[in-house]
Amino acid sequence: MRIHIASDHAGFELKEALIEHLTAAGHDVVNHGALVYDALDDYPSFCIAAGEAVVAENEAGGGTLGIVIGGSGNGEQIAANKVRGVRAALVWNLATAQLGRQHNDANVIAIGARQHTLEEATAFVDAFVAEPFSGDPRHARRIDEVAAYESR
Ligand SMILES: O=C(CO)[C@H](O)[C@H](O)COP(=O)(O)O
């Protein structure tokens, strides 16, 4: 699967580790920055670029997901969710990773690198990538309601 990934300085180390992990697992990972560690960089442009790439590729028919990482994941989730078509879930345990896909059909996962060990964050990403959307009509209806608001 193609996976678009982004982080600021706070998520830089985790991003680099995840790129290695996901590439080794056979995924095609696109890094939207930060490309170098800069303790003063800002997350919005990186996360918005990753979100835009996810939406553009999915609209073209590809099945792709995104990962945005910061210190808490909050701002990264907020920034990614400003992109029309992005459904970014802030994930903080295995259940929220799985539910983000099952119930929300989230196409982006946001993670706070300062909140978790590398092992925990890697497990969240693996769970998120492996989990399909349930397709349950009640969840699809709710997702459609949000999309309808977004398009107004
Ligand atoms: O998580 C974040 C935003 O939600 C950022 O990574 C965090 O705010 C960066 O903090 P600092 O500039 O103090 O390193």
PDBQT file of the ligand as one rigid body, heavy atoms in Angstrom, charges set to zero:
ROOT
HETATM    1  O1  LIG A 201       2.147  18.132  19.005  1.00  0.00    +0.000 OA
HETATM    2  C1  LIG A 201       2.276  19.167  18.430  1.00  0.00    +0.000 C 
HETATM    3  C2  LIG A 201       1.128  19.980  17.990  1.00  0.00    +0.000 C 
HETATM    4  O2  LIG A 201      -0.090  19.423  18.428  1.00  0.00    +0.000 OA
HETATM    5  C3  LIG A 201       3.650  19.699  18.181  1.00  0.00    +0.000 C 
HETATM    6  O3  LIG A 201       4.502  18.647  17.812  1.00  0.00    +0.000 OA
HETATM    7  C4  LIG A 201       4.172  20.363  19.449  1.00  0.00    +0.000 C 
HETATM    8  O4  LIG A 201       3.301  21.439  19.803  1.00  0.00    +0.000 OA
HETATM    9  C5  LIG A 201       5.598  20.870  19.269  1.00  0.00    +0.000 C 
HETATM   10  O5  LIG A 201       6.025  21.455  20.479  1.00  0.00    +0.000 OA
HETATM   11  P1  LIG A 201       7.432  22.184  20.643  1.00  0.00    +0.000 P 
HETATM   12  O6  LIG A 201       7.494  23.274  19.578  1.00  0.00    +0.000 OA
HETATM   13  O7  LIG A 201       7.392  22.741  22.036  1.00  0.00    +0.000 OA
HETATM   14  O8  LIG A 201       8.512  21.153  20.438  1.00  0.00    +0.000 OA
ENDROOT
TORSDOF 0
